[in-house]
């Protein structure tokens, strides 16, 4: 699983910049996934093969959507965005499981983990999360 760190780092770069630099926690999929990846980056070996594969699929779909969005005559863009939304949900579920496991097993050993683990706990949506 040593290959996980470069994959996580590369895929994190693929997330929208706004999601990476958000000053407060948001519940949009990119922000949620960004927080999950921050936990996993503390110990990349804790990311399962399923998580890495889900991230790769998400990244591929992001590229497809980006390419289709530049082609205004493409009628499949809406379908691609739906697939992207599903890929985000799948990746959040799979990688979130790995991140929560890491938080349960290693948060006392790594001082960086407790605040990152707190950030991935589900929050109720608020009006400002639009």
matplotlib code that plots the C-alpha trace (Angstrom):
import matplotlib.pyplot as plt

x = [0.0, 3.1, 1.7, -1.3, 0.4, 1.1, -2.3, -4.0, -1.9, -2.6, -6.3, -6.5, -5.0, -7.9, -10.5, -11.8, -9.5, -12.3, -12.9, -9.2, -8.9, -12.3, -11.8, -14.8, -16.3, -18.8, -20.9, -20.5, -19.0, -15.6, -15.1, -16.2, -13.8, -11.0, -11.3, -11.3, -8.2, -6.5, -7.0, -5.7, -2.7, -1.4, -1.0, -1.4, -1.0, -4.4, -6.2, -7.7, -7.3, -11.1, -10.5, -7.7, -9.7, -12.7, -10.5, -9.1, -12.6, -13.7, -10.7, -11.5, -15.0, -13.9, -11.8, -14.7, -17.0, -14.4, -13.9, -17.6, -18.2, -15.9, -17.9, -21.2, -22.8, -22.3, -25.7, -24.2, -22.7, -25.7, -25.3, -21.6, -22.4, -24.8, -22.1, -19.7, -22.1, -22.4, -18.6, -18.3, -20.8, -19.1, -15.6, -16.8, -18.3, -15.4, -12.6, -14.6, -14.6, -10.9, -10.4, -12.8, -10.9, -7.6, -9.1, -10.3, -7.0, -4.2, -5.6, -3.7, -0.4, -0.5, -1.1, -2.3, -5.2, -7.6, -8.5, -8.7, -10.8, -13.2, -13.5, -14.8, -17.6, -21.0, -22.5, -26.1, -26.5, -26.9, -28.3, -24.9, -23.8, -25.6]
y = [0.0, 2.3, 3.6, 5.1, 8.3, 9.5, 8.4, 10.2, 13.3, 13.3, 12.8, 15.5, 17.9, 16.9, 18.2, 21.7, 24.3, 25.8, 22.5, 22.3, 25.8, 26.1, 28.0, 26.4, 22.9, 22.4, 19.4, 19.4, 16.2, 17.7, 19.2, 16.0, 13.9, 16.4, 16.0, 12.2, 12.3, 14.6, 11.8, 9.1, 11.1, 10.8, 7.1, 6.3, 2.6, 2.7, 3.4, 0.2, -1.0, -0.3, 3.3, 3.8, 2.3, 4.5, 7.6, 6.6, 6.1, 9.5, 11.2, 9.6, 10.8, 14.3, 14.4, 13.3, 15.9, 18.6, 17.7, 17.6, 20.9, 22.6, 21.1, 23.0, 20.8, 17.6, 16.4, 13.7, 16.2, 15.9, 12.1, 12.5, 14.8, 12.3, 9.6, 12.0, 12.6, 8.8, 8.4, 11.0, 9.2, 5.8, 7.2, 9.0, 5.8, 3.5, 5.9, 7.3, 3.8, 3.6, 7.1, 6.3, 3.0, 4.9, 7.4, 4.6, 2.7, 5.4, 8.8, 8.5, 7.7, 10.7, 14.2, 15.4, 12.9, 14.1, 17.4, 15.7, 13.0, 15.5, 17.2, 14.0, 13.4, 13.9, 17.2, 18.2, 20.4, 24.1, 26.9, 28.2, 25.0, 25.9]
z = [0.0, -0.2, -3.5, -1.7, -0.7, -4.2, -5.3, -2.4, -3.1, -6.8, -6.3, -3.7, -6.3, -8.5, -6.0, -6.6, -5.0, -3.1, -1.3, -0.3, 1.0, 2.8, 6.0, 7.7, 7.5, 4.7, 3.9, 0.1, -1.2, -2.2, 1.3, 3.1, 0.9, 1.4, 5.2, 4.9, 2.7, 5.2, 7.8, 5.5, 4.5, 8.1, 7.4, 3.7, 4.3, 6.1, 2.9, 1.6, -2.0, -2.4, -1.3, -3.7, -6.6, -5.7, -5.7, -9.2, -10.5, -9.1, -10.7, -14.1, -13.8, -12.8, -16.0, -18.1, -16.6, -17.1, -20.7, -21.4, -19.6, -22.2, -25.0, -24.8, -27.5, -25.4, -24.2, -22.0, -19.5, -17.2, -17.1, -16.4, -13.5, -12.1, -12.3, -10.6, -7.7, -7.3, -7.4, -4.7, -2.5, -3.1, -2.4, 0.8, 2.1, 1.3, 2.3, 5.2, 6.7, 6.4, 7.9, 10.9, 11.5, 11.6, 14.0, 16.3, 16.2, 16.0, 17.2, 20.5, 18.7, 16.3, 17.6, 14.2, 14.1, 16.8, 15.1, 11.7, 13.1, 14.7, 11.3, 9.6, 12.1, 10.5, 11.1, 10.6, 7.5, 8.1, 6.1, 5.3, 3.6, 0.4]

ax = plt.figure().add_subplot(projection="3d")
ax.plot(x, y, z, "-o")
ax.set_aspect("equal")
plt.show()
